[in-house]
């Protein structure tokens, strides 16, 4: 039987989930990694910056790599190398070595992220359904399972040997999913405009544009704010609970699990909410909720309220990144180039966010340092009008306008 050229929804879901899982199980053990290396918060922030640095170095070349080799091959390679990198975190003997490991891991994770989004966009458009929020929900669901695995390991007193074992599990699942990817449609890979009358709708498509547009930059800044809010929770939430609120390490990992759980729920509900209220409105509401959650987590002395804040934080940031990817896909004449550009700008959050918060944490405390994230969420509110839908109808209801 011939492979479905539209692509496998299940395969994309599994690859997204694998990416979230391997990240979640590693980041939930940040306090243990810090203790193992004897690093302070500034050093830890510098190390975590390595992920963003590696991603930013490699992500701009993802589009070319996918054009030449296809997302299937690109994801297969980066799944294996990315999971290997996460597993090697447990073996790092010093802060500089760990920084090097995370730079190389970030290069593969960044390319993996963009390439799987390109395949996801292909599947979404081929099936004429809005699927991107579900793919990102799978990522969050994987992160929930990963963080939960880390919480159990911390509770049972298991050391960092957990990391390579669970990274291998993620690699097996990711390879299974990526091996079922299909080639992107020629019109997705070909940057040249289609002649008049060549489109299914009978209308001439937008000419391909090679330069970065102002719209991409604005969407990228929104995506950056969302990535900063999401990444700061993954990087610092468990440590905040342990160091500032005096919670057990297992409780810190549990709160991170709660964050990823509500982010998963928010992404599952995000598609219908955007269809009903509009993308800009949903993103604005999420930014307000996330900002309120960060203030609750940082200002309260109650572990119960901190847990509630973690739940709110995840729900608030849930729709920002997938909504930005959808908005990027609507930039006229840019297609996958816009997705790559917006993703690259967003990953800047991982480059400057972790070290900046780490340095601020040493100076004014980790709880106050997270006010930086609240400020960027305020910027998101100002820029949110650019997120409005560019098409007359919602994705999935008017197939001819997709792309």
C-alpha positions as CSV (number, residue, x, y, z in Angstrom):
1,X,0.0,0.0,0.0
2,X,1.3,3.4,-0.9
3,X,2.1,5.9,1.8
4,X,-0.4,8.6,2.4
5,X,1.2,11.7,0.7
6,X,-0.7,13.9,3.1
7,X,1.5,12.6,6.0
8,X,0.7,10.9,9.3
9,X,-0.9,13.0,12.0
10,X,0.2,10.3,14.5
11,X,3.8,10.4,13.4
12,X,4.0,14.2,13.9
13,X,2.3,13.9,17.3
14,X,4.8,11.4,18.4
15,X,7.8,13.5,17.3
16,X,6.5,16.6,19.0
17,X,5.8,14.5,22.2
18,X,9.3,13.0,22.1
19,X,10.9,16.5,21.9
20,X,8.8,17.7,24.9
21,X,9.5,14.5,26.9
22,X,13.3,14.5,26.6
23,X,13.4,18.2,27.5
24,X,11.0,17.9,30.4
25,X,12.7,15.0,32.1
26,X,16.1,16.9,31.9
27,X,14.9,20.3,33.0
28,X,13.0,19.0,35.9
29,X,16.4,17.9,37.4
30,X,18.0,21.3,37.1
31,X,18.4,21.6,40.9
32,X,20.2,18.2,41.0
33,X,22.4,19.3,38.1
34,X,23.2,22.5,39.9
35,X,24.1,20.6,43.1
36,X,26.2,18.1,41.2
37,X,28.3,20.8,39.6
38,X,28.3,23.2,42.6
39,X,27.2,26.0,40.3
40,X,25.6,29.3,41.4
41,X,22.6,30.9,39.7
42,X,24.7,33.1,37.4
43,X,26.7,30.1,36.2
44,X,23.6,28.1,35.8
45,X,22.1,30.9,33.7
46,X,25.2,30.9,31.5
47,X,25.0,27.2,31.0
48,X,21.3,27.3,30.1
49,X,22.1,30.0,27.6
50,X,24.0,27.4,25.7
51,X,20.8,25.8,24.5
52,X,19.6,29.1,23.0
53,X,23.0,29.9,21.5
54,X,23.2,26.5,19.8
55,X,19.7,26.8,18.4
56,X,20.3,30.3,17.1
57,X,23.5,29.2,15.3
58,X,21.8,26.3,13.5
59,X,18.1,27.3,13.1
60,X,18.6,29.8,10.2
61,X,19.9,26.9,8.0
62,X,17.0,24.6,8.7
63,X,14.9,25.7,5.7
64,X,17.8,25.0,3.3
65,X,18.4,21.6,5.0
66,X,14.8,20.7,4.7
67,X,14.7,21.9,1.1
68,X,17.6,19.6,0.2
69,X,17.1,16.6,2.4
70,X,13.4,16.7,3.5
71,X,12.1,17.1,7.0
72,X,12.1,13.3,7.5
73,X,15.9,13.0,7.2
74,X,16.6,16.2,9.1
75,X,14.4,15.2,12.0
76,X,15.8,11.6,12.1
77,X,19.4,12.9,12.5
78,X,18.5,15.7,15.0
79,X,16.4,13.3,17.1
80,X,19.3,11.0,17.6
81,X,21.9,13.8,18.3
82,X,19.5,15.9,20.4
83,X,18.6,13.0,22.7
84,X,22.3,12.0,23.0
85,X,23.0,15.5,24.1
86,X,20.4,15.6,26.8
87,X,21.6,12.2,28.1
88,X,25.2,13.5,28.3
89,X,24.1,16.2,30.7
90,X,24.4,13.6,33.5
91,X,28.0,13.0,32.7
92,X,29.3,16.6,32.5
93,X,32.1,17.0,35.1
94,X,32.2,20.8,35.1
95,X,30.2,23.9,34.1
96,X,32.3,24.7,31.0
97,X,31.9,21.1,29.7
98,X,28.1,21.3,30.4
99,X,28.0,24.6,28.5
100,X,29.6,22.9,25.5
101,X,27.2,20.0,25.6
102,X,24.2,22.2,25.7
103,X,25.4,24.4,22.8
104,X,25.7,21.3,20.6
105,X,22.4,19.9,22.0
106,X,20.8,23.2,21.3
107,X,21.9,23.2,17.7
108,X,20.1,19.9,17.1
109,X,17.1,20.7,19.2
110,X,16.6,24.0,17.3
111,X,16.7,22.3,13.9
112,X,14.5,19.5,15.2
113,X,12.0,22.0,16.3
114,X,11.7,23.9,13.0
115,X,11.8,20.8,10.8
116,X,9.0,19.1,12.7
117,X,7.0,22.3,12.5
118,X,7.5,22.3,8.7
119,X,6.3,18.7,8.5
120,X,3.4,19.6,10.8
121,X,2.5,22.5,8.6
122,X,2.5,20.2,5.5
123,X,0.2,17.7,7.2
124,X,-2.1,20.5,8.4
125,X,-2.4,22.0,5.0
126,X,-2.7,18.7,3.2
127,X,-5.6,17.6,5.4
128,X,-7.3,21.1,5.4
129,X,-7.6,21.0,9.2
130,X,-6.3,23.2,12.0
131,X,-3.8,20.8,13.6
132,X,-0.9,22.9,14.8
133,X,-2.3,23.5,18.3
134,X,-2.7,19.7,18.8
135,X,0.9,19.1,17.7
136,X,2.1,21.6,20.2
137,X,-0.2,20.1,22.8
138,X,1.6,16.8,22.1
139,X,4.9,18.6,22.9
140,X,3.5,19.9,26.1
141,X,2.0,16.5,27.0
142,X,5.4,14.9,26.4
143,X,7.0,17.6,28.7
144,X,4.4,16.7,31.4
145,X,5.4,13.0,31.2
146,X,9.1,14.0,31.2
147,X,8.8,16.3,34.1
148,X,6.7,13.8,36.0
149,X,9.4,11.2,35.4
150,X,11.9,13.6,36.8
151,X,9.7,14.3,39.8
152,X,9.4,10.6,40.5
153,X,13.2,10.1,40.2
154,X,13.8,13.0,42.6
155,X,11.2,11.6,45.0
156,X,12.8,8.1,44.9
157,X,16.3,9.6,45.3
158,X,17.5,8.4,41.9
159,X,20.5,10.3,40.6
160,X,21.2,11.9,37.3
161,X,21.6,8.4,35.7
162,X,17.9,8.9,34.9
163,X,18.8,11.3,32.1
164,X,20.5,9.0,29.5
165,X,18.0,6.2,30.1
166,X,14.9,8.3,29.5
167,X,16.6,10.2,26.6
168,X,17.1,6.8,24.9
169,X,13.3,6.1,25.3
170,X,12.6,9.5,23.7
171,X,15.0,8.7,20.8
172,X,13.3,5.4,20.0
173,X,9.9,7.1,19.9
174,X,11.2,10.1,17.9
175,X,12.9,7.9,15.3
176,X,9.7,5.8,14.9
177,X,7.7,9.0,14.2
178,X,10.2,10.7,11.9
179,X,10.6,7.6,9.8
180,X,6.9,8.0,8.9
181,X,7.3,11.6,7.7
182,X,6.5,12.2,4.0
183,X,8.2,14.6,1.5
184,X,6.8,18.1,1.6
185,X,4.6,19.1,-1.3
186,X,6.6,20.8,-4.1
187,X,4.7,24.0,-3.7
188,X,5.9,24.2,-0.1
189,X,9.6,23.6,-1.0
190,X,9.7,25.6,-4.2
191,X,10.3,29.3,-3.5
192,X,9.3,30.3,-7.0
193,X,5.8,31.7,-7.5
194,X,3.2,29.5,-9.2
195,X,1.9,30.9,-12.6
196,X,-1.5,32.5,-12.7
197,X,-4.2,30.0,-12.7
198,X,-2.0,27.3,-11.1
199,X,-3.5,27.6,-7.7
200,X,-6.4,25.3,-6.8
201,X,-8.5,28.3,-6.1
202,X,-7.9,29.8,-9.5
203,X,-6.4,32.9,-8.0
204,X,-2.8,33.9,-8.5
205,X,-0.7,33.3,-5.4
206,X,1.4,35.9,-3.7
207,X,4.9,36.1,-5.3
208,X,7.7,34.6,-3.2
209,X,9.6,37.2,-1.1
210,X,13.2,36.6,-0.1
211,X,13.7,39.3,2.5
212,X,12.7,39.4,6.1
213,X,9.5,41.4,6.5
214,X,8.4,43.8,9.3
215,X,5.4,41.6,10.0
216,X,7.7,38.6,10.6
217,X,9.8,40.7,13.0
218,X,6.7,41.8,15.0
219,X,5.3,38.2,15.1
220,X,8.8,37.0,16.1
221,X,8.9,39.5,19.0
222,X,5.6,38.2,20.2
223,X,6.8,34.6,19.9
224,X,10.0,35.6,21.7
225,X,8.0,37.0,24.7
226,X,6.0,33.7,24.8
227,X,9.2,31.6,24.5
228,X,10.7,33.7,27.3
229,X,7.7,33.1,29.5
230,X,7.7,29.4,28.7
231,X,11.4,28.9,28.9
232,X,11.7,30.7,32.2
233,X,9.2,28.4,33.8
234,X,11.1,25.3,32.5
235,X,14.5,26.8,33.6
236,X,13.7,28.4,36.9
237,X,10.3,27.4,38.3
238,X,11.5,24.2,40.1
239,X,14.5,26.1,41.4
240,X,12.4,29.0,42.5
241,X,10.2,26.7,44.7
242,X,13.2,25.0,46.1
243,X,15.5,27.9,46.8
244,X,13.1,30.8,47.5
245,X,10.1,29.0,49.0
246,X,12.1,26.2,50.7
247,X,10.1,23.4,49.0
248,X,11.4,19.9,48.6
249,X,13.0,19.1,45.3
250,X,10.1,16.8,44.4
251,X,7.6,19.6,45.0
252,X,9.6,21.8,42.6
253,X,9.5,19.2,40.0
254,X,5.8,18.6,40.7
255,X,5.0,22.3,40.1
256,X,6.9,22.2,36.8
257,X,4.8,19.2,35.9
258,X,1.6,21.2,36.8
259,X,2.8,24.0,34.5
260,X,3.3,21.6,31.6
261,X,-0.1,19.9,32.3
262,X,-2.1,23.1,32.0
263,X,-0.1,24.2,29.0
264,X,-1.2,20.9,27.3
265,X,-4.8,21.6,28.3
266,X,-4.6,25.1,27.0
267,X,-3.2,24.1,23.7
268,X,-5.9,21.5,23.2
269,X,-8.5,24.2,23.9
270,X,-6.6,26.8,22.0
271,X,-7.8,26.0,18.5
272,X,-11.6,26.2,19.3
273,X,-10.9,29.4,21.4
274,X,-9.1,31.1,18.5
275,X,-11.9,30.1,16.1
276,X,-14.4,31.7,18.4
277,X,-12.6,34.8,19.7
278,X,-9.8,35.4,17.3
279,X,-6.1,34.8,17.5
280,X,-5.1,38.3,18.9
281,X,-7.7,38.2,21.6
282,X,-6.7,34.7,22.8
283,X,-3.0,35.6,22.8
284,X,-3.7,38.8,24.8
285,X,-5.8,36.9,27.4
286,X,-3.0,34.4,27.7
287,X,-0.4,37.1,28.3
288,X,-2.4,38.7,31.0
289,X,-3.0,35.3,32.7
290,X,0.7,34.4,32.5
291,X,1.8,37.7,34.0
292,X,-0.6,37.4,36.9
293,X,0.6,33.8,37.5
294,X,4.3,34.9,37.6
295,X,3.4,37.6,40.1
296,X,1.5,35.1,42.2
297,X,4.4,32.5,42.2
298,X,7.0,35.1,43.0
299,X,5.1,37.2,45.6
300,X,3.3,34.5,47.6
301,X,4.8,32.6,50.5
302,X,2.3,29.8,50.2
303,X,3.4,26.6,48.4
304,X,-0.3,25.9,47.6
305,X,-0.7,29.3,45.9
306,X,2.7,28.7,44.1
307,X,1.3,25.5,42.7
308,X,-1.8,27.3,41.6
309,X,0.4,29.9,40.0
310,X,2.3,27.2,38.1
311,X,-1.0,26.0,36.8
312,X,-2.0,29.5,35.7
313,X,1.4,30.1,34.1
314,X,1.1,27.1,31.9
315,X,-2.4,27.9,30.8
316,X,-1.5,31.5,30.0
317,X,1.5,30.8,27.7
318,X,-0.2,27.8,26.0
319,X,-1.4,29.4,22.8
320,X,1.3,32.0,22.2
321,X,3.9,29.9,20.3
322,X,1.5,27.9,18.1
323,X,-0.5,31.0,17.3
324,X,2.6,32.8,16.2
325,X,3.6,29.9,14.0
326,X,0.1,30.0,12.4
327,X,0.4,33.8,11.9
328,X,3.8,33.4,10.4
329,X,2.4,30.9,7.9
330,X,0.0,33.7,6.7
331,X,2.8,36.2,5.8
332,X,2.3,36.7,2.0
333,X,4.9,35.1,-0.2
334,X,7.1,33.8,2.6
335,X,5.7,30.4,3.7
336,X,8.2,28.3,5.5
337,X,10.8,31.0,5.4
338,X,8.5,33.1,7.8
339,X,8.2,30.1,10.1
340,X,11.9,29.7,10.2
341,X,12.5,33.4,10.8
342,X,9.9,33.7,13.6
343,X,11.2,30.6,15.3
344,X,14.7,31.9,15.1
345,X,13.7,35.2,16.7
346,X,11.8,33.4,19.4
347,X,14.8,31.3,20.3
348,X,16.6,34.5,21.1
349,X,14.7,34.2,24.4
350,X,16.8,31.2,25.3
351,X,20.0,33.0,24.4
352,X,19.5,36.1,26.6
353,X,16.7,35.0,29.0
354,X,18.5,32.4,31.1
355,X,21.7,34.3,31.7
356,X,20.0,37.6,32.3
357,X,17.6,36.1,34.8
358,X,20.5,34.2,36.4
359,X,22.6,37.4,36.8
360,X,19.6,39.3,38.1
361,X,18.8,36.5,40.5
362,X,22.3,36.8,42.1
363,X,21.8,40.5,42.5
364,X,18.1,40.9,43.5
365,X,16.8,37.3,44.0
366,X,15.3,34.9,41.6
367,X,11.7,35.9,42.5
368,X,12.3,39.5,41.6
369,X,14.4,38.6,38.5
370,X,11.3,37.0,37.0
371,X,9.7,40.4,36.8
372,X,11.7,40.7,33.5
373,X,9.3,38.1,32.0
374,X,6.3,40.2,33.1
375,X,7.7,43.2,31.2
376,X,8.1,41.2,28.0
377,X,4.5,40.0,28.3
378,X,3.5,43.6,28.5
379,X,5.3,44.2,25.2
380,X,3.4,41.3,23.8
381,X,0.1,43.1,24.6
382,X,1.2,46.1,22.7
383,X,2.2,44.2,19.6
384,X,-0.8,41.7,19.7
385,X,-2.8,43.4,16.8
386,X,-0.3,41.9,14.3
387,X,-1.6,38.5,15.3
388,X,-5.0,39.0,13.7
389,X,-6.0,36.5,11.0
390,X,-5.0,37.5,7.5
391,X,-7.6,35.2,5.9
392,X,-11.3,35.8,5.6
393,X,-12.1,32.4,7.3
394,X,-10.6,30.3,10.0
395,X,-8.0,27.7,9.0
396,X,-9.6,24.4,8.1
397,X,-12.8,25.9,7.0
398,X,-11.5,27.4,3.7
399,X,-8.9,25.1,2.3
400,X,-8.2,27.2,-0.7
401,X,-6.9,30.0,1.4
402,X,-4.3,27.9,3.3
403,X,-0.6,28.4,2.8
